[in-house]
Amino acid sequence: MMPKRTSKKSKPTDISQLSRTIVEEATGESLTDQPLPKEPAKDPAHKKNPNAVALGKLGGKKGGDACAKKLSPEQRKAIAQKAARAVVQAHLITQRK
């Protein structure tokens, strides 16, 4: 069982803050006596449009079924055989290692 890494500090996403953190960790000393500035808060006004989300969900739910209906039984069989060959090939490659 892997130990949890709860004590690991997260790195800043700002490139300037990240480089400062790396230098401070490498040298073991603080570049200034002041703490690192906080990262800017993400804009809470930037939200997804609920209408666009609903439309995206509808399209995603329809896509697979619509595609399957368009295929002939021979095409579905060919796709299934190709997938099965890929699975067997991947299994054989992992066994050789």
N, C-alpha and C positions, 0 to 999 in steps of 0.2 A: 504494500500500500504506500502510495506516494505521500510525503508530508505536505501539508498545506503551506503556502507561502504568504501568510497574512502579514508578516512583518516587513515584507519587501515594499520599499517606497516607490510610488509611481513617478515616472519621469515627466517633466513638463513638456507640453507639446510645442511651445514656442521655441524656435531654433536658437534664439539668443539665450533664453533661460536654460535650455538643454545644454548648450556648450558651456555655460557658466557652471552648471551642476557637475558636468563631467570633469572640468578643470579642478573644481573644489574637491571632488572625490579622489582625483588622481594625486593631488598635492597634499591632501589632508588638512588644508587650512582654508579659511573663509577669505574670499577676495575683498569683501567689505564686512563691516560689523552689522550691516543691515540685513534683514532676512530677504529672501527672494520675493519679488513682487508676485502677487496672486495673478493667476491667469484670468483673462477677461471672461466674464460670464457669457454663455451662449445666449443669443438673441431669443427670448421666449416668444416674440411676436412671429417668428418664422415657424409656422405650423403647416402641415399638409392640408390641402384642400379636401374636405370630406367628400365632395362630389367626385373628384378625380380618383380618390381612393376607392370609392364604391365602383366606379367604372372599371378600374384596374382589376378589382376582385372578380367582377362579372366576366371580364375577358379571359382571365386566367382559368376560371372554372369551366368555361366553354371550350377552350382551346384543345385539350387532349381528347375530349369526346368527339369534337367536330373533325379532328384529324383522323381518328380511328374510323369514323363512319365513311370517310372518303376512300379509305384503303380497301382494295379487294382482298379476298381471303389469301390469294397467292402472295400479295405484297406483305400482308401481316406475317405469313409463314416465313418469308425470306428475311424479314426484319428480326423475327424471333430466332431463326437459325443463326444469323449473324451475331446476335447478342449472346447466344449460347456458346458459339465458337470462341468469342472474346473472353467469356468467363472461364472456359476450360483452358484456353491459352494462358491467361493470367495465373490460373491455379498451377499449371505446369511450370511456369517460369519461377514462381515462388518456391516450388518444391525443389528445383535444381540448386537453389542457393544454399 
